[in-house]
Amino acid sequence: MANDLKVLLIEDDTIEIMKLHRVVSSLPLNYKIIEAKNGEEALDILEKKDEIPDIILLDLNMPKISGIEFLSILKENPSLKYIPTIILTTSNNQKDLLECYKIGIAGYILKPLKYEDYVSKIEKLLAYWSINELI
Amino acid sequence: MSQIQIDILQRALNREKAARKQSEKILEDKSLQLFNATQELKEANEKLELLLEEKTSQLQGVFENINDAYLIMDLEGNALKMNDAAIELFGYDLKTERFNVVNLIYKPDANYAFKSFKELRKKGFFTDYTARIITKSKAVKWVQINASLIYDKSKQAIAAQGIIRDITETRRTSELIKEQKIELEKSNDELQEYAHIVSHDLKSPLRSINALVSWIKEDNSGKLDAASLQNFELIETTLEKMEQLISGILLYSSIGSESVKKEKTNLNMLLEDVKQILFIPEHISIKILNELPVVYGDKVKLQQLFQNLISNAIKFNDKEKGLIEIDVQEEKSFYQFSIKDNGIGIDKKYHDKIFKIFHSLNKTKESTGIGLSIVKKIVDLFKGEIWIESEPNIGTTFYFTLKK
């Protein structure tokens, strides 16, 4: 039995946000997407606690606090650190990759150039987390 | 007196005379010997004196002429004698003033100075003492000192001597080099970081355009004519090409900026890996003519090198049966590799241009003009050379060397 997945998307690029919405709306299952334009906004949402997401999709290159800084803050929080966080980024910088896994992530996905490749990656990602038991 | 008695006396007298003559002779001989000996001794003395004078003047010469400062002091540290270099370095002149070496000690180095002085008293010498001194004019200088005790005949220490080298300038230079090296490493890191960020920022809009184009296509499915669809396809191809260019630049800029990992790399195994990674069409065969060596170097870069050259050989092959031959020759200090194909060949006038960045001879989707410039950069990293022999329509051979 698949759950309705609540996804927190932390992304500053408008078209990237549109892309995720479009993929999700084309899928048969119900997903709820919560948007945050940057790390601070995401932290505000998480602190309110009325809408704790099941998973977080996190972009690394963002203004103000960077993705990696956000990740560190998240993983230091005793209750929030359990939310699986998947990096969704353009950067295949080995240093970033290593740093993210060191802090603790549930996945690292490169944004592909082609929209159809993006659709396929997001479909698989959401399908996978839908069949997972989450806290 | 009887005749007998006279005779006896006469004989005795004669004996006495003979004995005396003999004695006189001996005396004469001896005094001659003595005279000769004295003469020799005098000569020897003169020679010795000459020698001593010579040595003294030699020593004086050394003392005056060495570039380093030279100082003799008593065991309390009072300077007894200095050469001109010492006068210049310390600023004190014994002709007009007295001074003690304690005056020279730079406070923060005092402990080390006293420890070293103790060592000198105990062991009779110290070497390569390196610390700061403070001169009469209050300038701080870095010096390196080698010192030893001077003993008298009864092996009693009476003084100490030291050669003091001013290393202020040398130290400043080496510190400057160290600083610059750190700065260079930092700026290399920054450049690498910068390349990643720029590449991210450039790729993001491409992704957005691709998404938007594909939505327009989707949302207007059935309404677009063939020409428009073809134009959309051209937009997509252009985006792909642009993305490859950005990735290529990122790759090019990252070579050499990372620290080089040197590891034993078996090129036979590496070539097997390359063959796995590359798509090799059925009509192309790759032959390795000789056993390839094991070299020391960064495996990823070596792989990139072979991969780029072989993929070029595949890409630019127009023959029915494509043949790529890889060979190696061992030389004294390097290996010379060759990758030979029977492809389209390269006109002589382009032979120098092909290794420059963005000089793609074939403006196709797959060639960005970065591949060979990366190859060149890697060969440079291995302190090797690269050149080609090629004839249009017959084929190309790339030669390159890797230092052992």
Interface residues (C-beta under 8 A of the other chain):
Chain A: D13 I15 E16 M18 K19 R22 N61 T89 T90 S91 N93 D96 K111 P112 L113 K114 Y115 E116 Y118
Chain B: H196 I197 S199 H200 D201 K203 S204 L206 R207 S208 N210 A211 L212 V213 S214 W215 E236 L239 E240 E243
